[in-house]
Amino acid sequence: MKDKKKRKSVDVTVKITLDDGKTTISCNPVCAYVSPGDTISWQCAKGLVFAIHLGYGSPFDKIHHHQEKGKLKLSIPPGKLHYRVKYTVAVSNGYKVWIEDPEIIIRGTGG
């Protein structure tokens, strides 16, 4: 019988930046690939306030997240299904709000 090696969990970081013209935000990567047991962290440049709204029907218990400074980190829930989660990122400098709609691909465990 073949021994199955346990996959190491990884932390995928999504960097949120506001361009120099302050007209658009971008997320890198725009599509984050993760697996159950991994974590995903969003980090916004320049310490701006940001919020994440994960799509309805996503595997996450909580879908609304607000972060004043630093990093927002979520654990990917266990499951055997493959999810494509569209989500919204909103960034504010106190005067204006910018919005982007990246996605997360959660690779299921199979079986």
Secondary structure, DSSP 8 states (H G I E B T S, - for coil): ----------EEEEEEEE-TTSS-EEEESSEEEE-TT-EEEEEEGGG-EEEEEE-TT-S-S--EEEESSSEEEEE----SS-EEEEEEEEEE-SS-EEEE--EEEE-----
